[in-house]
């Protein structure tokens, strides 16, 4: 890669061929305002806030798309750029309902921040979107057109995650607006990546934290919580902690303080998932069935498969996701063991994922005719709940006391949150089951690399297994085409709909980029390394659970396994 010198605000800077000016400025800590630019997406120059002057060029240029060239002289803060910035901010506000004080995104909204910083008036132009409709996608996602600035980040990301793009730009009278697709062959998979890439809060999750807040005050109810593996290294961001900080013990303490009756760790159910998935894979190997087995932990990926690729459903493992398994265990095994009345129990899960809100409504996942989970809160919702109840993670003392076995996972269960973690956890157990011996080195380094697609060949007991972990549906689509061409190419495939896996899920703190994803994943791997028990089959709680409850085939089937079928287009509500 060729490198050369450029100047930004008279400062000499090294640049590389192919780099864009905005990316170089950010690397050098030179501030250039921008809303629509995101490292996951190709630049499209829609917000026009990142305009810069280029010596020798009569026109201002959008720095997000401007490629660096040798000898360039760039100026970011001149009277001309400042005038353009204020005009463009005012124009953006004409596409955005001026109701910032009631917006849940206001603390992290760049549009609001820039308007205050640059004294840009938000009501110079008529608010032309105030009366536009709002849409609800299933039980998961909310689109408020009155806040949309038409940057198209959501549609660009959605086209990567679906086939054809569920959120699209359509003509509405004399203007163009973002709408959910009405095409029968295009549907939302509820992954929430549109939310993660929306710069102004026009997209959000369907919130449940207010209902949970009320239930915590209801003395007739026992509210129990579980929290997903990735939550432990992302929640701290909402309280200003360094990226990747593990706050597991603080989560226990915080939830106890707000009135939780009991707290469980979804990572324990991840251990159950691994025991069941390993058994399924080993059974296939024993039968000489060389066709692939695909993970089913990610509900957005499962929705994608059921809607877009139903011919591939036969390759999905029948094992339920950890959230659903633990929810089922809480409402059967735990309630019976504690001699509690199920009618008093409210089960709440804290997830990095908006698709989990859809997952709990799937009737095929009900246990004895009841939902395993009553409410799903995203990480963002949990942060709101704690803040409204005056709980600061920075100040609360860690507390792991009074733990049930369902709250004690192995390290293998905790790495589920990182892309490749499910695959690595499975390999640790498959190795032991095939050879009768424990792996000397439990870490599969190729799976720790921060890549969207991670491939490895593993020889276990004389058998060579080709495996792959892929995150982001744009990348998964390529693997799916390979499976269609040759169902025996891979022994095991882990698919996570969100880039980076659950650490980049649609319910995680905003903003998101690869550096943030890397830090969250590193926190999970560090947690695993410190665990005394690092394999799912080595977790003593797993032995107890199987001896007391899952040794019964009926219990195991209703708690741990499911079926899939071709799914129709989901409901879209116009509000």
SEKEMAR-868901 format. One record per residue (C-alpha): residue number from 1; x, y, z; residue in one letter. Coordinates in steps of 0.2 Angstrom, whole numbers, plus 5000, padded with zeros to 4 digits. Example, Ala and Ser with C-alpha at 12.3 -4.5 7.8 and 13.67 -1.06 7.14 Angstrom:
2
PT     k      X      Y      Z   r
PT     1   5062   4978   5039   A
PT     2   5068   4995   5036   S
REM end
This chain:
575
PT     k      X      Y      Z   r
PT     1   5000   5000   5000   X
PT     2   5007   5017   4995   X
PT     3   5009   5030   5008   X
PT     4   5011   5049   5006   X
PT     5   5009   5066   5014   X
PT     6   4994   5077   5015   X
PT     7   4990   5092   5026   X
PT     8   4974   5095   5036   X
PT     9   4973   5112   5044   X
PT    10   4991   5115   5040   X
PT    11   4996   5099   5049   X
PT    12   5007   5087   5040   X
PT    13   4999   5069   5040   X
PT    14   5003   5052   5033   X
PT    15   4990   5045   5022   X
PT    16   4988   5029   5013   X
PT    17   4981   5025   4996   X
PT    18   4963   5022   4996   X
PT    19   4960   5031   5013   X
PT    20   4946   5044   5014   X
PT    21   4949   5061   5022   X
PT    22   4936   5059   5036   X
PT    23   4944   5042   5041   X
PT    24   4961   5050   5042   X
PT    25   4954   5065   5052   X
PT    26   4947   5053   5065   X
PT    27   4962   5043   5066   X
PT    28   4972   5059   5069   X
PT    29   4959   5066   5082   X
PT    30   4954   5080   5070   X
PT    31   4935   5083   5073   X
PT    32   4924   5084   5057   X
PT    33   4906   5083   5061   X
PT    34   4896   5069   5052   X
PT    35   4880   5059   5055   X
PT    36   4878   5047   5040   X
PT    37   4895   5040   5040   X
PT    38   4898   5023   5047   X
PT    39   4913   5011   5045   X
PT    40   4901   4997   5041   X
PT    41   4894   5006   5026   X
PT    42   4900   5013   5010   X
PT    43   4900   5033   5011   X
PT    44   4885   5041   5002   X
PT    45   4887   5059   5007   X
PT    46   4869   5061   5012   X
PT    47   4870   5072   5028   X
PT    48   4883   5085   5021   X
PT    49   4889   5089   5038   X
PT    50   4907   5084   5034   X
PT    51   4911   5096   5021   X
PT    52   4929   5103   5019   X
PT    53   4938   5115   5009   X
PT    54   4952   5108   4997   X
PT    55   4965   5120   4991   X
PT    56   4963   5122   4973   X
PT    57   4945   5116   4972   X
PT    58   4931   5129   4971   X
PT    59   4918   5118   4978   X
PT    60   4916   5111   4996   X
PT    61   4919   5092   4996   X
PT    62   4911   5078   5007   X
PT    63   4926   5072   5017   X
PT    64   4917   5055   5020   X
PT    65   4919   5050   5002   X
PT    66   4934   5061   4997   X
PT    67   4950   5050   4993   X
PT    68   4966   5056   4999   X
PT    69   4979   5061   4986   X
PT    70   4997   5066   4988   X
PT    71   5000   5084   4993   X
PT    72   4982   5088   4997   X
PT    73   4978   5103   5008   X
PT    74   4962   5101   5017   X
PT    75   4954   5114   5029   X
PT    76   4940   5108   5040   X
PT    77   4935   5124   5050   X
PT    78   4934   5139   5039   X
PT    79   4920   5152   5038   X
PT    80   4914   5143   5022   X
PT    81   4913   5126   5030   X
PT    82   4905   5133   5046   X
PT    83   4892   5142   5036   X
PT    84   4888   5126   5026   X
PT    85   4887   5116   5042   X
PT    86   4874   5127   5050   X
PT    87   4864   5127   5034   X
PT    88   4864   5109   5032   X
PT    89   4860   5106   5051   X
PT    90   4845   5117   5049   X
PT    91   4839   5107   5034   X
PT    92   4841   5091   5043   X
PT    93   4831   5098   5057   X
PT    94   4817   5101   5045   X
PT    95   4817   5082   5042   X
PT    96   4817   5078   5061   X
PT    97   4803   5081   5074   X
PT    98   4809   5094   5086   X
PT    99   4805   5085   5102   X
PT   100   4822   5081   5109   X
PT   101   4818   5082   5127   X
PT   102   4806   5067   5126   X
PT   103   4818   5056   5115   X
PT   104   4826   5041   5123   X
PT   105   4841   5044   5111   X
PT   106   4845   5062   5116   X
PT   107   4860   5058   5127   X
PT   108   4869   5050   5112   X
PT   109   4862   5059   5097   X
PT   110   4875   5068   5086   X
PT   111   4861   5079   5078   X
PT   112   4856   5086   5095   X
PT   113   4874   5088   5100   X
PT   114   4879   5097   5084   X
PT   115   4864   5108   5085   X
PT   116   4869   5114   5102   X
PT   117   4888   5115   5099   X
PT   118   4886   5125   5083   X
PT   119   4871   5135   5088   X
PT   120   4861   5129   5074   X
PT   121   4842   5133   5076   X
PT   122   4831   5118   5074   X
PT   123   4815   5128   5068   X
PT   124   4821   5139   5054   X
PT   125   4812   5128   5042   X
PT   126   4795   5120   5043   X
PT   127   4795   5103   5051   X
PT   128   4788   5093   5036   X
PT   129   4788   5076   5044   X
PT   130   4779   5080   5060   X
PT   131   4763   5071   5054   X
PT   132   4771   5056   5045   X
PT   133   4766   5039   5051   X
PT   134   4775   5027   5063   X
PT   135   4778   5008   5060   X
PT   136   4780   4993   5071   X
PT   137   4789   4978   5064   X
PT   138   4783   4963   5073   X
PT   139   4786   4964   5092   X
PT   140   4804   4970   5090   X
PT   141   4807   4986   5080   X
PT   142   4799   5004   5079   X
PT   143   4801   5016   5065   X
PT   144   4797   5034   5068   X
PT   145   4797   5043   5051   X
PT   146   4795   5060   5060   X
PT   147   4813   5058   5066   X
PT   148   4821   5051   5050   X
PT   149   4833   5062   5040   X
PT   150   4833   5050   5025   X
PT   151   4852   5046   5027   X
PT   152   4848   5028   5021   X
PT   153   4860   5020   5033   X
PT   154   4846   5009   5039   X
PT   155   4841   5003   5021   X
PT   156   4860   5001   5016   X
PT   157   4862   4989   5032   X
PT   158   4845   4981   5029   X
PT   159   4850   4976   5011   X
PT   160   4865   4967   5019   X
PT   161   4855   4958   5032   X
PT   162   4840   4953   5021   X
PT   163   4837   4949   5003   X
PT   164   4831   4965   4994   X
PT   165   4831   4976   5009   X
PT   166   4816   4977   5020   X
PT   167   4818   4995   5024   X
PT   168   4818   5005   5008   X
PT   169   4817   5023   5001   X
PT   170   4800   5026   4993   X
PT   171   4791   5041   4985   X
PT   172   4778   5048   4997   X
PT   173   4769   5063   4988   X
PT   174   4782   5075   4983   X
PT   175   4796   5068   4994   X
PT   176   4805   5052   4997   X
PT   177   4804   5043   5014   X
PT   178   4809   5027   5022   X
PT   179   4796   5013   5022   X
PT   180   4795   4995   5027   X
PT   181   4793   4984   5011   X
PT   182   4776   4978   5006   X
PT   183   4784   4964   4995   X
PT   184   4778   4947   5000   X
PT   185   4795   4940   4997   X
PT   186   4804   4952   5008   X
PT   187   4803   4952   5027   X
PT   188   4811   4959   5042   X
PT   189   4822   4947   5052   X
PT   190   4822   4958   5068   X
PT   191   4841   4959   5069   X
PT   192   4840   4977   5074   X
PT   193   4855   4982   5064   X
PT   194   4845   4996   5057   X
PT   195   4844   5003   5074   X
PT   196   4862   5002   5077   X
PT   197   4866   5012   5061   X
PT   198   4853   5025   5063   X
PT   199   4861   5041   5068   X
PT   200   4846   5050   5075   X
PT   201   4835   5038   5084   X
PT   202   4821   5036   5070   X
PT   203   4823   5017   5073   X
PT   204   4822   5009   5090   X
PT   205   4817   4993   5099   X
PT   206   4799   4990   5106   X
PT   207   4803   4994   5124   X
PT   208   4797   4984   5139   X
PT   209   4807   4991   5153   X
PT   210   4793   5002   5159   X
PT   211   4782   4987   5162   X
PT   212   4796   4978   5171   X
PT   213   4799   4993   5182   X
PT   214   4780   4992   5187   X
PT   215   4781   4974   5191   X
PT   216   4797   4976   5202   X
PT   217   4785   4987   5213   X
PT   218   4771   4974   5213   X
PT   219   4773   4964   5230   X
PT   220   4762   4950   5223   X
PT   221   4775   4946   5209   X
PT   222   4792   4938   5210   X
PT   223   4802   4945   5195   X
PT   224   4817   4934   5190   X
PT   225   4830   4940   5178   X
PT   226   4843   4931   5167   X
PT   227   4857   4940   5157   X
PT   228   4865   4935   5141   X
PT   229   4884   4931   5139   X
PT   230   4888   4947   5130   X
PT   231   4879   4959   5141   X
PT   232   4893   4957   5154   X
PT   233   4906   4966   5143   X
PT   234   4894   4979   5135   X
PT   235   4883   4986   5149   X
PT   236   4897   4996   5157   X
PT   237   4898   5007   5142   X
PT   238   4881   5014   5146   X
PT   239   4889   5020   5163   X
PT   240   4905   5027   5155   X
PT   241   4916   5012   5159   X
PT   242   4930   5007   5148   X
PT   243   4926   4996   5133   X
PT   244   4925   4978   5137   X
PT   245   4924   4980   5156   X
PT   246   4916   4964   5163   X
PT   247   4902   4969   5175   X
PT   248   4895   4952   5179   X
PT   249   4895   4954   5198   X
PT   250   4889   4972   5197   X
PT   251   4874   4966   5186   X
PT   252   4869   4954   5200   X
PT   253   4871   4968   5213   X
PT   254   4861   4980   5203   X
PT   255   4847   4969   5199   X
PT   256   4845   4964   5218   X
PT   257   4845   4982   5222   X
PT   258   4830   4986   5211   X
PT   259   4820   4971   5218   X
PT   260   4824   4956   5208   X
PT   261   4818   4940   5217   X
PT   262   4832   4929   5208   X
PT   263   4845   4932   5195   X
PT   264   4851   4919   5183   X
PT   265   4865   4918   5170   X
PT   266   4860   4914   5152   X
PT   267   4878   4907   5150   X
PT   268   4873   4892   5160   X
PT   269   4860   4888   5148   X
PT   270   4873   4890   5134   X
PT   271   4882   4876   5143   X
PT   272   4866   4866   5141   X
PT   273   4865   4871   5123   X
PT   274   4883   4864   5120   X
PT   275   4879   4847   5128   X
PT   276   4864   4845   5117   X
PT   277   4872   4851   5101   X
PT   278   4888   4841   5104   X
PT   279   4877   4825   5106   X
PT   280   4868   4829   5090   X
PT   281   4884   4832   5080   X
PT   282   4891   4816   5088   X
PT   283   4876   4806   5083   X
PT   284   4877   4812   5065   X
PT   285   4896   4807   5065   X
PT   286   4892   4790   5072   X
PT   287   4879   4787   5058   X
PT   288   4890   4792   5044   X
PT   289   4880   4807   5040   X
PT   290   4892   4820   5033   X
PT   291   4880   4834   5030   X
PT   292   4882   4850   5039   X
PT   293   4874   4855   5056   X
PT   294   4870   4874   5058   X
PT   295   4868   4883   5074   X
PT   296   4851   4889   5079   X
PT   297   4856   4901   5094   X
PT   298   4852   4917   5084   X
PT   299   4834   4920   5082   X
PT   300   4837   4933   5068   X
PT   301   4846   4920   5058   X
PT   302   4833   4907   5061   X
PT   303   4820   4919   5055   X
PT   304   4830   4922   5040   X
PT   305   4832   4904   5036   X
PT   306   4813   4901   5039   X
PT   307   4808   4915   5028   X
PT   308   4821   4916   5014   X
PT   309   4830   4899   5015   X
PT   310   4817   4886   5021   X
PT   311   4826   4872   5011   X
PT   312   4841   4874   5023   X
PT   313   4830   4871   5039   X
PT   314   4834   4852   5039   X
PT   315   4852   4857   5043   X
PT   316   4848   4867   5058   X
PT   317   4852   4859   5075   X
PT   318   4835   4856   5084   X
PT   319   4843   4864   5100   X
PT   320   4834   4879   5107   X
PT   321   4843   4895   5111   X
PT   322   4851   4898   5128   X
PT   323   4838   4911   5132   X
PT   324   4823   4899   5129   X
PT   325   4832   4884   5138   X
PT   326   4835   4894   5153   X
PT   327   4817   4902   5153   X
PT   328   4810   4884   5152   X
PT   329   4821   4878   5166   X
PT   330   4816   4893   5177   X
PT   331   4798   4889   5175   X
PT   332   4799   4871   5177   X
PT   333   4814   4864   5186   X
PT   334   4818   4879   5197   X
PT   335   4800   4883   5202   X
PT   336   4797   4865   5207   X
PT   337   4813   4864   5217   X
PT   338   4809   4880   5226   X
PT   339   4791   4875   5229   X
PT   340   4785   4892   5221   X
PT   341   4768   4896   5212   X
PT   342   4772   4898   5194   X
PT   343   4758   4911   5193   X
PT   344   4768   4923   5204   X
PT   345   4784   4922   5193   X
PT   346   4788   4935   5180   X
PT   347   4803   4929   5169   X
PT   348   4813   4943   5162   X
PT   349   4829   4941   5151   X
PT   350   4842   4955   5147   X
PT   351   4848   4952   5129   X
PT   352   4860   4960   5116   X
PT   353   4846   4957   5103   X
PT   354   4830   4964   5097   X
PT   355   4826   4947   5088   X
PT   356   4824   4939   5106   X
PT   357   4808   4949   5108   X
PT   358   4801   4940   5093   X
PT   359   4809   4923   5099   X
PT   360   4799   4923   5115   X
PT   361   4782   4924   5105   X
PT   362   4786   4908   5095   X
PT   363   4773   4896   5100   X
PT   364   4784   4881   5096   X
PT   365   4795   4887   5109   X
PT   366   4782   4887   5123   X
PT   367   4784   4875   5138   X
PT   368   4768   4867   5144   X
PT   369   4758   4880   5134   X
PT   370   4767   4894   5142   X
PT   371   4780   4907   5137   X
PT   372   4797   4903   5144   X
PT   373   4801   4921   5145   X
PT   374   4788   4935   5149   X
PT   375   4799   4950   5144   X
PT   376   4815   4954   5135   X
PT   377   4825   4970   5138   X
PT   378   4839   4975   5128   X
PT   379   4855   4981   5136   X
PT   380   4850   4999   5132   X
PT   381   4833   4996   5141   X
PT   382   4842   4988   5156   X
PT   383   4853   5004   5157   X
PT   384   4837   5015   5157   X
PT   385   4829   5005   5170   X
PT   386   4844   5006   5182   X
PT   387   4846   5024   5179   X
PT   388   4828   5028   5182   X
PT   389   4829   5018   5198   X
PT   390   4845   5028   5203   X
PT   391   4857   5013   5202   X
PT   392   4875   5018   5195   X
PT   393   4886   5003   5191   X
PT   394   4901   5013   5194   X
PT   395   4896   5015   5213   X
PT   396   4888   4999   5217   X
PT   397   4898   4985   5225   X
PT   398   4899   4968   5216   X
PT   399   4888   4954   5223   X
PT   400   4888   4936   5218   X
PT   401   4880   4929   5234   X
PT   402   4865   4918   5234   X
PT   403   4869   4910   5217   X
PT   404   4858   4896   5210   X
PT   405   4867   4883   5200   X
PT   406   4858   4891   5185   X
PT   407   4869   4906   5188   X
PT   408   4885   4897   5187   X
PT   409   4892   4895   5169   X
PT   410   4908   4888   5162   X
PT   411   4920   4899   5152   X
PT   412   4913   4890   5137   X
PT   413   4896   4897   5140   X
PT   414   4902   4915   5142   X
PT   415   4911   4916   5125   X
PT   416   4895   4912   5117   X
PT   417   4893   4931   5115   X
PT   418   4908   4933   5103   X
PT   419   4907   4927   5085   X
PT   420   4915   4910   5084   X
PT   421   4912   4907   5103   X
PT   422   4898   4894   5100   X
PT   423   4909   4884   5088   X
PT   424   4924   4885   5100   X
PT   425   4913   4879   5115   X
PT   426   4906   4865   5105   X
PT   427   4923   4859   5099   X
PT   428   4929   4858   5117   X
PT   429   4915   4846   5122   X
PT   430   4915   4836   5105   X
PT   431   4934   4833   5107   X
PT   432   4931   4826   5125   X
PT   433   4916   4815   5120   X
PT   434   4925   4808   5104   X
PT   435   4942   4805   5113   X
PT   436   4938   4803   5131   X
PT   437   4952   4816   5135   X
PT   438   4952   4834   5138   X
PT   439   4960   4846   5126   X
PT   440   4977   4853   5132   X
PT   441   4974   4869   5124   X
PT   442   4956   4875   5125   X
PT   443   4958   4890   5114   X
PT   444   4955   4889   5095   X
PT   445   4965   4904   5090   X
PT   446   4958   4905   5072   X
PT   447   4941   4907   5080   X
PT   448   4948   4922   5091   X
PT   449   4953   4932   5076   X
PT   450   4941   4947   5073   X
PT   451   4935   4942   5056   X
PT   452   4917   4940   5049   X
PT   453   4921   4923   5042   X
PT   454   4932   4911   5052   X
PT   455   4936   4894   5045   X
PT   456   4946   4880   5053   X
PT   457   4950   4862   5051   X
PT   458   4951   4852   5067   X
PT   459   4956   4834   5069   X
PT   460   4948   4825   5083   X
PT   461   4950   4806   5086   X
PT   462   4956   4803   5069   X
PT   463   4942   4813   5061   X
PT   464   4945   4829   5052   X
PT   465   4931   4842   5054   X
PT   466   4930   4857   5043   X
PT   467   4920   4871   5053   X
PT   468   4916   4889   5050   X
PT   469   4909   4903   5061   X
PT   470   4901   4918   5051   X
PT   471   4893   4934   5057   X
PT   472   4883   4946   5048   X
PT   473   4870   4940   5036   X
PT   474   4880   4948   5021   X
PT   475   4894   4935   5025   X
PT   476   4882   4921   5030   X
PT   477   4874   4922   5013   X
PT   478   4890   4916   5004   X
PT   479   4892   4901   5016   X
PT   480   4874   4897   5013   X
PT   481   4877   4896   4994   X
PT   482   4892   4884   4998   X
PT   483   4881   4873   5008   X
PT   484   4868   4872   4994   X
PT   485   4881   4867   4982   X
PT   486   4889   4854   4994   X
PT   487   4880   4850   5010   X
PT   488   4895   4840   5016   X
PT   489   4908   4854   5014   X
PT   490   4907   4859   5033   X
PT   491   4904   4848   5048   X
PT   492   4897   4862   5059   X
PT   493   4893   4880   5054   X
PT   494   4889   4894   5067   X
PT   495   4879   4908   5060   X
PT   496   4876   4925   5069   X
PT   497   4865   4938   5060   X
PT   498   4874   4953   5068   X
PT   499   4892   4958   5063   X
PT   500   4904   4951   5076   X
PT   501   4890   4940   5084   X
PT   502   4880   4945   5100   X
PT   503   4893   4958   5105   X
PT   504   4887   4968   5090   X
PT   505   4869   4964   5092   X
PT   506   4854   4976   5089   X
PT   507   4850   4978   5107   X
PT   508   4868   4983   5112   X
PT   509   4874   5001   5117   X
PT   510   4876   5013   5103   X
PT   511   4888   5018   5094   X
PT   512   4895   5002   5087   X
PT   513   4910   4999   5076   X
PT   514   4924   4986   5075   X
PT   515   4935   4993   5088   X
PT   516   4920   4992   5100   X
PT   517   4916   4974   5095   X
PT   518   4934   4969   5097   X
PT   519   4935   4976   5115   X
PT   520   4918   4967   5120   X
PT   521   4924   4951   5113   X
PT   522   4941   4952   5121   X
PT   523   4932   4955   5138   X
PT   524   4923   4939   5135   X
PT   525   4939   4929   5131   X
PT   526   4948   4936   5146   X
PT   527   4934   4930   5157   X
PT   528   4935   4913   5150   X
PT   529   4954   4912   5153   X
PT   530   4951   4916   5171   X
PT   531   4938   4903   5174   X
PT   532   4942   4887   5183   X
PT   533   4929   4878   5173   X
PT   534   4931   4881   5155   X
PT   535   4921   4867   5147   X
PT   536   4902   4865   5146   X
PT   537   4904   4846   5151   X
PT   538   4915   4851   5165   X
PT   539   4902   4862   5174   X
PT   540   4897   4853   5190   X
PT   541   4880   4862   5189   X
PT   542   4877   4853   5172   X
PT   543   4879   4836   5180   X
PT   544   4867   4841   5194   X
PT   545   4854   4847   5181   X
PT   546   4855   4832   5171   X
PT   547   4854   4820   5186   X
PT   548   4839   4829   5193   X
PT   549   4829   4834   5178   X
PT   550   4836   4832   5161   X
PT   551   4839   4813   5162   X
PT   552   4820   4812   5159   X
PT   553   4818   4812   5140   X
PT   554   4801   4821   5140   X
PT   555   4809   4835   5150   X
PT   556   4824   4836   5139   X
PT   557   4814   4837   5123   X
PT   558   4802   4851   5129   X
PT   559   4815   4861   5137   X
PT   560   4830   4859   5125   X
PT   561   4823   4855   5107   X
PT   562   4812   4862   5094   X
PT   563   4806   4861   5076   X
PT   564   4806   4874   5061   X
PT   565   4795   4877   5047   X
PT   566   4793   4890   5032   X
PT   567   4787   4906   5039   X
PT   568   4775   4919   5032   X
PT   569   4779   4938   5031   X
PT   570   4778   4946   5048   X
PT   571   4766   4959   5054   X
PT   572   4768   4977   5050   X
PT   573   4758   4989   5060   X
PT   574   4755   5007   5055   X
PT   575   4753   5019   5069   X
REM end
